Amino acid sequence: MSGGRQERSVARLAAVQALYQMEAAGGGVEAVVREFLDHRFGGDIEGENLAEADEAFFAELVRGVVADQGAVDRAIAKRLATGWRLERIDATLRAILRSGAYELTRRKDVPTEVAIDEYVEIAKSFFEGPEPGFVNAALDGIARDHRS
């Protein structure tokens, strides 16, 4: 079963990248999902094979965040410090929080600890400072708000 978990880990990272790309460069959700499905999965970069991704899970995460963005952003905003707005947060961090919040609020089949740990690890791959701890605290709060 570890192969399935690895494929979901890759899907989560790709979802964060796709959400970031949509925000930074514009473009619709279907175009970005199609680009990732056609060109980024199962291929290789500079001769190195990419890990397989759970493509359906990836597509659901990206489409779900976009479709439910108002609710997702409200769940995150509730867990931000007073005076902080989601727009002030780094775009990569925002993408991590949105994907994690979507998963915690809409995918009850995913264990809370698994989802939080996965997004903290993604944050660690992008940030060396306090951001992974921030992701942990915010997603833990969102999980308590929506899964208790």
Residue pairs with C-beta under 8 A, 6 or more apart in sequence:
4 54
5 114
6 51
6 52
7 51
7 52
7 53
7 54
7 57
8 54
8 57
8 118
9 118
9 121
10 41
10 50
10 51
10 52
10 53
10 54
11 53
11 54
11 55
11 57
11 58
11 61
12 58
12 61
12 99
12 103
12 118
12 119
12 122
13 122
13 125
14 36
14 40
14 41
14 53
14 58
15 58
15 61
15 62
15 65
15 99
16 92
16 95
16 96
16 99
16 122
17 36
17 95
18 32
18 33
18 36
18 58
18 62
19 62
19 65
19 95
19 98
19 99
20 91
20 92
20 95
21 27
21 32
22 28
22 29
22 32
22 62
22 66
23 91
23 94
23 95
24 91
29 62
29 63
29 66
32 62
33 58
33 59
33 62
33 63
36 58
36 62
37 55
37 58
37 59
40 50
41 50
41 52
41 53
41 55
41 58
42 50
42 52
42 53
43 49
43 50
44 50
61 99
61 102
61 103
64 102
64 106
65 72
65 98
65 99
65 102
68 102
68 105
68 106
69 98
71 105
72 98
72 101
72 102
72 105
73 86
73 98
75 101
75 104
75 105
75 142
75 145
75 146
76 86
76 97
76 98
76 101
76 138
76 142
77 85
77 86
78 141
78 142
78 145
79 137
79 138
79 141
79 142
79 145
80 86
80 89
80 138
86 94
86 97
89 97
90 131
92 126
92 127
93 123
93 126
93 127
93 131
93 134
93 135
96 119
96 122
96 123
96 126
96 135
97 119
97 135
97 138
97 139
99 119
100 115
100 116
100 118
100 119
100 135
100 139
100 142
101 139
101 142
103 110
103 115
103 119
104 110
104 112
104 115
104 116
104 139
104 142
104 143
104 146
104 147
105 142
105 146
107 115
108 147
112 143
112 147
115 139
115 143
116 136
116 139
116 140
116 143
119 135
119 139
120 132
120 135
120 136
120 139
123 131
123 132
123 134
123 135
124 132
